[in-house]
Amino acid sequence: NSFMNYPLIQMTVGKFAAIDSLFNNAIKNTIDLPQISLNKPVPSESKGASVDKGLTPAQNLAALHNKLKQLLQNEPNMNFDAPPIENFSVANRCDTNAQQRYVDDENKWREKFMEYESNLFRTYATINQTIQIAEMEKTTIDYDSTNLNADLDKAYSRYFSRLDEKIKQLINRYGKNVFMQNTVIRTVVGHERTKQLLGRNDNINLLEEAIQLMEGPEFENYINEQIVKKNWDVILDIPFMQGRTRAAQLHGLNDELVDRLYKLTDRLLKLNRFALTVDIDFNVQIADDGKVELKANGTIQTKHKVYVCLAPIACKWTLRQTEVDAANGNVASYIPMQVTGGIRSVKDEKGNWEDSPYSGSKDMLMYFPVFRIDFSDNSKQDTATLAPLTYQSLDAQSVSTSYTSDLLGYLNSVFVVSEKTGANEKKAEDMGKEMMSKFSVLTTMSNSATTLGKLKDRYLLMQQKQEAEKGIADLIATAKAIVLFNAQNNSSTLIDDKVDTKHKDEMIEVLKGIIKLKVVHDPIQD
């Protein structure tokens, strides 16, 4: 069934790309410097080294030196704000706007964190560039450079010493906070990379200290806490876990940590198993000219536990069967049900009620419900859509004197009527032909060279097949029922809700039509 995990795999690939981008930005091979021309100075206020058009080289250099002195004489304190908080959850990761806001917030935070130091360095770099260009162009700058070299040396030294100190404080304050740790590490990596590019040799190397933060127990402790809380929206975000492993590998951390993260991911996969049960309890009566002539009731329930797992679909969740061969749509489409009891009562010629206990086939099938779950928005109810049942197999039986296969008609009256079967038979036939045509084309086109491409092809093929089967079932069915519920994150009982579809039409009245769904955590045991 691995191809059914294609959405998770694709999300993981996307997570890797985002991590690689942030990491590559931290270890880039260039340093942004202001643009300088002795003849036409270029204003660059954003780069921290503003110059004015029309100044002579000497005047320009004097203005820059004056700015450098002002910066050195007016050092701010080393206070800084906390890094932005990273939100761990499927709902947040699927929200592209939220993801972009986090990236933007981190960039803005880092700019503010290094604002003074960056301004100091760019002014220092601009002065050096100006002097170097003058030497290359053999331009004489008539400027009294007394103390300039001393100020340049001081600015260069203060740039690194201040950042070293601030980053030490950053590591100590926020390095063990799992929601800020990635920003801290990327900031340290970027600072140490700048040192390498500038040939800065000192005995201060914060990189090892920062990267060791990832080896600490904080992240794994956080995940274990979420496991205890049963925070499914976090612990079942497998791409997020794989992203953590990817980051550890990029930072060159030891195999022991990577192995621990793989084992933790495997544990989370085993936790993703729930037991689904469905119970139906109905009581209907049929009237003729306003007089009740027949009563029938029955109880139907799942034959055994149906194991399901939470699977992401778009930015929400659905439930998917686990113990089936996903390549065989017929097996995956239905869940076994059984009739556990029922009585049909019919009036005899004297007007007395005659009771007939149910004696027909007990084995029935229900099309697997379609679940839509959103843990992020409690204001909207989650849904499960159920279609009417059918017998697994049905022997020819008389329904005139015993309560047997006629149960199916009474049972399906419980489901809220949607469309009539007759008008849709032709549509169902046409859809079936179209479905077979599409599958034959898709099968011949499924020749991707990559493993990911092959997984995608098989997944899309199965999705289209299941959607087509469901569409045909909806057209043929006379009814369907929707159970509204609020999926419970942070609970062992994911779903425990019911709907009563009691209603009345011209001949039949559903006095009770209770459909109950229950989904309880039932993890795989080692």
KEGU-255424 format. One record per residue (C-alpha): residue number from 1; z, y, x. Coordinates in Angstrom, 1 decimal. Layout:
- i_pz_py_px
- NUM_Z_Y_X
...
***
This chain:
- i_pz_py_px
- 1_0.0_0.0_0.0
- 2_-0.1_2.3_3.0
- 3_-3.1_4.2_1.7
- 4_-1.0_5.4_-1.2
- 5_1.0_7.5_1.3
- 6_-2.1_9.6_2.2
- 7_-0.6_12.8_0.7
- 8_2.6_12.4_2.8
- 9_0.5_11.7_5.9
- 10_-1.7_14.7_5.3
- 11_1.4_16.9_4.7
- 12_2.8_15.6_8.0
- 13_-0.5_16.5_9.8
- 14_-0.2_20.0_8.4
- 15_3.4_20.2_9.5
- 16_2.4_19.2_13.0
- 17_-0.3_21.9_13.1
- 18_2.3_24.6_12.1
- 19_4.7_23.4_14.7
- 20_2.0_23.3_17.4
- 21_0.9_26.8_16.5
- 22_4.5_28.2_16.8
- 23_5.1_26.3_20.0
- 24_1.8_27.4_21.6
- 25_2.5_31.0_20.7
- 26_5.8_30.7_22.5
- 27_4.2_29.3_25.7
- 28_1.0_31.3_25.7
- 29_-0.5_32.0_29.1
- 30_-0.9_35.8_28.6
- 31_1.3_38.9_28.4
- 32_0.2_41.8_26.2
- 33_-0.1_44.9_28.3
- 34_-1.2_48.5_27.2
- 35_-4.7_49.7_27.8
- 36_-4.9_52.3_30.5
- 37_-7.7_54.5_31.8
- 38_-7.1_57.3_34.3
- 39_-9.9_59.4_32.7
- 40_-9.3_58.6_29.1
- 41_-5.8_57.5_28.5
- 42_-5.5_55.3_25.4
- 43_-2.6_56.0_23.0
- 44_-0.5_52.9_22.5
- 45_2.7_53.8_20.7
- 46_3.1_50.3_19.4
- 47_3.1_48.9_22.9
- 48_5.9_51.2_23.9
- 49_3.9_53.3_26.4
- 50_2.5_56.3_24.5
- 51_0.2_58.6_26.4
- 52_-1.8_61.7_25.3
- 53_-5.5_62.4_25.7
- 54_-6.3_65.3_27.9
- 55_-3.5_64.8_30.4
- 56_-4.3_64.6_34.1
- 57_-3.4_61.3_35.9
- 58_-0.4_63.1_37.5
- 59_0.8_64.5_34.1
- 60_0.3_61.1_32.5
- 61_2.3_59.4_35.2
- 62_5.0_62.0_35.0
- 63_5.3_61.6_31.2
- 64_5.6_57.8_31.7
- 65_8.2_58.1_34.4
- 66_10.2_60.5_32.2
- 67_10.1_58.0_29.4
- 68_11.2_55.3_31.7
- 69_14.2_57.4_32.8
- 70_15.1_58.1_29.2
- 71_15.1_54.4_28.4
- 72_17.2_53.6_31.4
- 73_19.7_56.3_30.6
- 74_20.0_55.4_26.9
- 75_20.5_51.7_26.8
- 76_21.5_50.5_23.3
- 77_24.3_47.9_22.8
- 78_23.3_44.3_22.7
- 79_24.0_43.7_19.1
- 80_21.4_41.8_17.1
- 81_20.9_40.4_13.6
- 82_21.0_36.7_12.8
- 83_17.6_34.8_12.9
- 84_16.0_34.1_9.5
- 85_17.1_31.0_7.7
- 86_14.6_28.1_7.5
- 87_14.6_26.4_4.1
- 88_14.3_22.6_4.2
- 89_12.9_21.1_1.0
- 90_9.6_19.9_-0.5
- 91_9.5_22.7_-2.9
- 92_9.8_25.3_-0.2
- 93_7.3_23.6_2.2
- 94_4.7_23.4_-0.6
- 95_5.1_27.1_-1.3
- 96_2.5_28.7_1.1
- 97_3.8_32.1_0.3
- 98_7.4_31.1_1.2
- 99_6.1_29.5_4.4
- 100_4.2_32.6_5.4
- 101_7.2_34.8_4.6
- 102_9.3_32.7_7.0
- 103_6.7_33.0_9.8
- 104_6.5_36.8_9.2
- 105_10.3_37.1_9.0
- 106_10.6_35.3_12.3
- 107_8.1_37.4_14.0
- 108_9.7_40.6_12.7
- 109_13.1_39.4_13.7
- 110_11.9_38.6_17.3
- 111_10.3_42.0_17.6
- 112_13.5_43.7_16.6
- 113_15.6_41.4_18.8
- 114_13.5_42.4_21.8
- 115_12.5_45.9_20.8
- 116_14.3_47.8_23.5
- 117_13.5_45.3_26.3
- 118_9.8_45.1_25.3
- 119_9.6_48.9_25.3
- 120_11.2_49.0_28.7
- 121_8.9_46.4_30.2
- 122_5.7_47.9_28.7
- 123_6.6_51.3_30.1
- 124_7.3_49.7_33.5
- 125_4.0_47.8_33.3
- 126_2.0_50.8_32.2
- 127_3.2_52.8_35.3
- 128_2.3_50.0_37.6
- 129_-1.1_49.6_36.0
- 130_-1.7_53.4_36.3
- 131_-0.9_53.3_40.0
- 132_-3.0_50.1_40.6
- 133_-6.0_51.6_38.9
- 134_-5.7_54.8_40.9
- 135_-5.7_52.8_44.1
- 136_-8.7_50.8_43.0
- 137_-10.6_53.8_42.0
- 138_-9.4_55.7_45.1
- 139_-8.0_58.4_42.8
- 140_-5.3_60.7_44.3
- 141_-2.4_61.3_41.9
- 142_-0.7_64.4_42.9
- 143_2.8_63.4_41.6
- 144_6.2_63.7_43.2
- 145_7.2_60.0_42.8
- 146_10.7_60.5_44.1
- 147_13.0_57.7_42.7
- 148_10.0_56.2_40.9
- 149_10.1_52.9_42.8
- 150_13.9_52.7_42.3
- 151_13.5_53.3_38.6
- 152_10.8_50.7_38.4
- 153_12.9_48.1_40.2
- 154_15.8_48.9_37.9
- 155_13.7_48.6_34.7
- 156_12.3_45.3_35.8
- 157_15.7_43.9_36.6
- 158_17.3_45.3_33.4
- 159_14.5_43.8_31.3
- 160_15.4_40.3_32.4
- 161_19.1_40.7_32.7
- 162_19.5_42.1_29.2
- 163_17.4_39.4_27.6
- 164_19.2_36.7_29.6
- 165_22.5_38.0_28.2
- 166_21.3_38.5_24.7
- 167_19.7_35.0_24.6
- 168_22.9_33.5_25.9
- 169_24.7_35.1_23.0
- 170_21.9_33.9_20.6
- 171_22.4_30.3_21.8
- 172_26.2_30.5_21.5
- 173_26.2_32.1_18.0
- 174_23.3_30.4_16.3
- 175_22.0_27.5_18.5
- 176_23.9_24.8_16.5
- 177_22.9_26.2_13.1
- 178_20.2_23.8_11.9
- 179_18.6_26.5_9.7
- 180_18.2_28.8_12.7
- 181_17.9_26.4_15.6
- 182_14.1_26.3_15.7
- 183_13.8_30.1_16.0
- 184_16.5_30.2_18.7
- 185_14.6_27.5_20.7
- 186_11.2_29.2_20.3
- 187_12.7_32.5_21.5
- 188_14.2_30.9_24.6
- 189_11.0_29.0_25.4
- 190_9.0_32.3_25.1
- 191_11.4_34.2_27.4
- 192_11.3_31.5_30.0
- 193_7.5_31.3_29.8
- 194_7.3_35.0_30.5
- 195_9.5_34.5_33.5
- 196_7.0_31.9_34.8
- 197_4.0_34.1_34.2
- 198_5.6_37.0_36.1
- 199_6.8_34.9_38.9
- 200_10.5_35.7_38.2
- 201_12.7_33.4_40.3
- 202_16.4_33.4_39.5
- 203_19.1_30.9_39.0
- 204_19.3_31.5_35.2
- 205_17.4_28.9_33.3
- 206_18.3_29.0_29.6
- 207_15.5_26.6_28.6
- 208_17.3_23.4_29.3
- 209_20.4_24.6_27.5
- 210_18.4_25.6_24.4
- 211_16.4_22.4_24.3
- 212_19.5_20.4_24.5
- 213_20.5_21.9_21.2
- 214_18.0_19.5_19.6
- 215_19.8_16.6_21.2
- 216_23.0_17.6_19.6
- 217_24.4_15.9_16.5
- 218_24.1_18.9_14.2
- 219_20.7_18.1_12.7
- 220_21.4_14.4_12.1
- 221_24.8_15.3_10.7
- 222_23.1_17.7_8.3
- 223_20.7_15.0_7.1
- 224_23.5_12.5_6.7
- 225_25.4_15.1_4.6
- 226_22.4_15.4_2.4
- 227_22.2_11.6_2.1
- 228_25.8_11.6_0.8
- 229_24.9_14.4_-1.6
- 230_21.7_12.6_-2.6
- 231_19.7_15.7_-2.1
- 232_16.4_14.0_-2.7
- 233_14.3_17.2_-2.3
- 234_15.4_17.4_1.3
- 235_16.0_13.8_2.5
- 236_12.7_12.5_1.1
- 237_10.7_15.2_2.7
- 238_9.3_12.8_5.3
- 239_6.8_15.3_6.8
- 240_9.8_17.5_7.6
- 241_11.5_14.6_9.4
- 242_8.3_13.8_11.3
- 243_8.0_17.5_12.2
- 244_11.4_17.4_13.8
- 245_10.3_14.4_15.9
- 246_7.1_16.2_16.9
- 247_9.1_19.2_18.0
- 248_11.4_17.0_20.1
- 249_8.3_15.4_21.8
- 250_6.7_18.8_22.5
- 251_9.9_20.0_24.2
- 252_9.9_16.9_26.4
- 253_13.2_15.5_25.0
- 254_14.3_12.0_26.0
- 255_13.1_8.9_24.3
- 256_16.6_8.1_23.0
- 257_16.6_11.2_20.7
- 258_13.0_10.4_19.4
- 259_14.1_6.8_18.8
- 260_17.1_8.0_16.8
- 261_14.9_10.3_14.7
- 262_12.5_7.4_14.0
- 263_15.4_5.2_12.9
- 264_16.7_8.0_10.7
- 265_13.3_8.4_9.1
- 266_13.1_4.6_8.5
- 267_16.5_4.8_6.8
- 268_15.3_7.6_4.5
- 269_12.3_5.5_3.5
- 270_14.6_2.7_2.5
- 271_16.7_5.0_0.5
- 272_13.7_6.0_-1.6
- 273_13.9_3.2_-4.1
- 274_15.1_3.5_-7.8
- 275_15.4_1.1_-10.7
- 276_13.6_2.2_-13.8
- 277_14.6_0.8_-17.3
- 278_13.1_1.6_-20.7
- 279_14.8_0.9_-24.0
- 280_13.2_1.3_-27.4
- 281_15.2_1.1_-30.6
- 282_13.2_1.7_-33.9
- 283_13.8_1.5_-37.6
- 284_10.9_2.2_-40.0
- 285_10.2_1.9_-43.7
- 286_6.9_1.8_-45.6
- 287_6.6_3.1_-49.2
- 288_4.1_2.6_-51.9
- 289_3.9_5.3_-54.6
- 290_7.2_6.7_-53.3
- 291_9.0_3.3_-53.5
- 292_10.1_1.7_-50.3
- 293_8.5_-1.8_-50.1
- 294_9.2_-2.8_-46.5
- 295_11.7_-2.1_-43.8
- 296_11.5_-3.1_-40.1
- 297_13.5_-2.6_-37.0
- 298_13.4_-3.9_-33.5
- 299_14.6_-3.4_-30.0
- 300_12.4_-3.7_-26.9
- 301_13.4_-3.2_-23.3
- 302_12.1_-3.7_-19.8
- 303_12.1_-7.4_-18.9
- 304_13.7_-6.6_-15.5
- 305_14.3_-3.7_-13.2
- 306_11.1_-1.9_-12.3
- 307_11.4_-0.5_-8.8
- 308_9.9_2.9_-8.2
- 309_10.0_5.6_-5.5
- 310_9.8_9.3_-5.6
- 311_6.4_10.4_-4.3
- 312_5.2_14.0_-3.8
- 313_2.3_15.2_-5.9
- 314_1.1_18.8_-5.2
- 315_4.5_20.6_-4.9
- 316_6.3_18.4_-7.4
- 317_7.4_14.8_-7.5
- 318_6.3_11.8_-9.5
- 319_7.6_8.2_-9.7
- 320_5.4_5.4_-8.3
- 321_5.8_1.7_-8.5
- 322_6.7_0.0_-5.2
- 323_6.6_-3.7_-5.7
- 324_2.9_-4.0_-6.7
- 325_-0.4_-4.3_-4.9
- 326_-1.7_-0.8_-5.3
- 327_-5.2_-2.0_-4.6
- 328_-5.1_-3.8_-7.9
- 329_-5.0_-1.2_-10.7
- 330_-4.3_-3.7_-13.5
- 331_-1.1_-4.9_-11.7
- 332_0.1_-1.4_-11.0
- 333_-0.7_0.1_-14.4
- 334_1.7_-1.8_-16.6
- 335_5.4_-2.7_-16.7
- 336_6.7_-5.9_-18.4
- 337_8.7_-5.4_-21.6
- 338_10.3_-7.9_-23.9
- 339_11.4_-7.9_-27.6
- 340_15.1_-8.5_-27.8
- 341_15.5_-8.5_-31.5
- 342_14.4_-7.2_-34.9
- 343_14.4_-7.8_-38.6
- 344_11.8_-7.2_-41.2
- 345_12.8_-6.9_-44.9
- 346_10.3_-7.2_-47.7
- 347_11.0_-7.0_-51.5
- 348_10.3_-10.2_-53.4
- 349_9.0_-10.4_-57.0
- 350_12.4_-9.8_-58.4
- 351_13.0_-6.7_-56.2
- 352_15.4_-8.4_-53.9
- 353_15.1_-7.9_-50.1
- 354_14.2_-10.9_-48.0
- 355_15.0_-10.7_-44.3
- 356_12.9_-12.3_-41.6
- 357_14.3_-12.2_-38.0
- 358_11.7_-11.5_-35.4
- 359_10.2_-14.8_-34.1
- 360_7.0_-13.7_-32.4
- 361_6.0_-13.4_-28.8
- 362_8.6_-11.7_-26.7
- 363_6.4_-10.5_-23.9
- 364_4.9_-7.1_-24.1
- 365_3.4_-4.5_-21.7
- 366_3.8_-0.8_-21.4
- 367_1.4_1.5_-19.5
- 368_3.4_2.9_-16.6
- 369_4.7_6.3_-17.7
- 370_3.4_9.4_-16.0
- 371_6.2_11.4_-14.5
- 372_6.3_15.1_-13.5
- 373_9.5_16.2_-11.7
- 374_10.3_19.6_-10.2
- 375_13.6_19.9_-8.5
- 376_13.1_23.5_-7.7
- 377_12.9_25.0_-11.2
- 378_15.7_23.9_-13.5
- 379_14.5_26.3_-16.2
- 380_11.6_24.0_-17.0
- 381_12.1_20.4_-18.2
- 382_10.6_17.5_-16.4
- 383_8.4_15.1_-18.4
- 384_7.6_11.5_-18.8
- 385_4.5_10.6_-20.9
- 386_4.5_7.1_-22.5
- 387_1.7_5.3_-24.3
- 388_2.1_2.7_-27.0
- 389_2.8_-0.9_-26.0
- 390_0.7_-4.0_-26.3
- 391_1.3_-7.7_-26.3
- 392_0.8_-9.5_-23.0
- 393_-0.8_-12.3_-24.8
- 394_-0.9_-13.1_-28.5
- 395_-1.3_-16.4_-30.2
- 396_-2.8_-16.5_-33.7
- 397_0.2_-16.3_-36.0
- 398_0.7_-15.7_-39.7
- 399_2.4_-12.4_-40.5
- 400_2.6_-12.9_-44.2
- 401_5.8_-15.1_-44.1
- 402_7.3_-14.3_-40.8
- 403_8.1_-11.3_-38.6
- 404_5.8_-11.7_-35.6
- 405_2.8_-9.6_-34.3
- 406_3.1_-7.1_-37.1
- 407_6.0_-5.7_-35.0
- 408_3.4_-4.0_-32.9
- 409_2.2_-1.8_-35.7
- 410_5.7_-0.7_-36.7
- 411_6.7_-0.1_-33.1
- 412_3.7_2.1_-32.3
- 413_4.4_4.2_-35.3
- 414_7.4_5.4_-33.3
- 415_5.1_7.2_-31.0
- 416_4.1_10.7_-32.1
- 417_0.5_10.5_-33.5
- 418_-2.1_12.4_-31.5
- 419_-5.7_11.3_-32.2
- 420_-7.2_8.6_-34.3
- 421_-8.6_5.6_-32.6
- 422_-12.0_5.3_-34.4
- 423_-13.3_8.7_-33.3
- 424_-12.6_7.9_-29.7
- 425_-14.0_4.4_-29.3
- 426_-17.5_5.7_-28.3
- 427_-15.9_8.1_-25.8
- 428_-13.8_5.3_-24.2
- 429_-17.0_3.2_-23.9
- 430_-18.9_6.0_-22.2
- 431_-15.9_6.8_-19.9
- 432_-15.8_3.2_-18.8
- 433_-19.5_3.2_-17.9
- 434_-19.1_6.5_-16.0
- 435_-16.0_5.1_-14.2
- 436_-17.9_2.0_-13.0
- 437_-20.8_4.2_-11.8
- 438_-18.5_6.5_-9.8
- 439_-16.6_3.6_-8.2
- 440_-19.8_2.0_-7.0
- 441_-20.9_5.3_-5.3
- 442_-17.4_5.9_-3.8
- 443_-17.2_2.4_-2.4
- 444_-20.5_2.8_-0.6
- 445_-19.6_6.2_0.7
- 446_-16.2_5.2_2.0
- 447_-17.3_4.9_5.6
- 448_-15.1_7.5_7.4
- 449_-14.8_6.9_11.1
- 450_-11.1_8.0_11.4
- 451_-8.1_6.1_10.1
- 452_-6.9_9.2_8.2
- 453_-10.4_9.5_6.6
- 454_-10.3_5.9_5.5
- 455_-6.8_6.3_4.0
- 456_-8.0_9.4_2.2
- 457_-11.1_7.6_0.8
- 458_-9.0_4.7_-0.5
- 459_-6.4_7.0_-1.9
- 460_-8.9_9.1_-3.8
- 461_-10.7_6.0_-5.1
- 462_-7.4_4.6_-6.4
- 463_-6.4_8.0_-8.0
- 464_-9.8_8.2_-9.8
- 465_-9.5_4.7_-11.0
- 466_-6.0_5.1_-12.3
- 467_-6.9_8.4_-13.9
- 468_-9.9_6.8_-15.6
- 469_-7.8_3.9_-16.8
- 470_-5.3_6.3_-18.2
- 471_-7.9_8.3_-19.9
- 472_-9.4_5.3_-21.6
- 473_-5.9_4.2_-22.7
- 474_-5.3_7.6_-24.1
- 475_-8.5_7.6_-26.1
- 476_-8.0_4.1_-27.5
- 477_-4.3_4.6_-28.2
- 478_-3.4_6.2_-31.6
- 479_-0.3_7.8_-30.2
- 480_1.8_8.7_-27.2
- 481_5.3_10.0_-26.7
- 482_6.7_12.5_-24.3
- 483_10.3_12.3_-23.1
- 484_11.6_15.6_-21.9
- 485_14.4_15.4_-19.3
- 486_16.0_17.2_-16.4
- 487_15.8_15.1_-13.3
- 488_19.1_15.2_-11.5
- 489_18.9_16.1_-7.8
- 490_22.2_15.3_-6.0
- 491_22.9_12.4_-8.2
- 492_22.6_8.6_-8.1
- 493_21.2_8.7_-11.7
- 494_17.9_10.5_-11.4
- 495_17.1_10.2_-15.1
- 496_19.2_9.3_-18.1
- 497_17.6_10.8_-21.2
- 498_16.2_9.8_-24.5
- 499_14.0_11.1_-27.3
- 500_14.2_10.3_-31.0
- 501_10.7_10.5_-32.6
- 502_11.8_10.1_-36.2
- 503_9.2_11.6_-38.5
- 504_7.6_10.9_-41.9
- 505_4.0_10.9_-43.1
- 506_2.3_9.8_-46.3
- 507_3.3_6.1_-46.2
- 508_5.5_5.4_-43.3
- 509_8.8_7.0_-42.3
- 510_10.3_6.5_-38.9
- 511_14.1_6.7_-39.6
- 512_14.9_6.1_-35.9
- 513_12.5_6.0_-32.9
- 514_14.7_6.2_-29.9
- 515_13.0_5.8_-26.5
- 516_15.4_5.9_-23.6
- 517_14.6_6.2_-19.9
- 518_17.0_5.6_-17.1
- 519_16.2_5.8_-13.4
- 520_19.1_4.9_-11.0
- 521_19.2_4.9_-7.3
- 522_18.9_1.3_-5.9
- 523_18.1_1.5_-2.2
- 524_16.8_-1.2_0.0
- 525_19.6_-2.9_1.7
- 526_19.4_-3.8_5.4
***
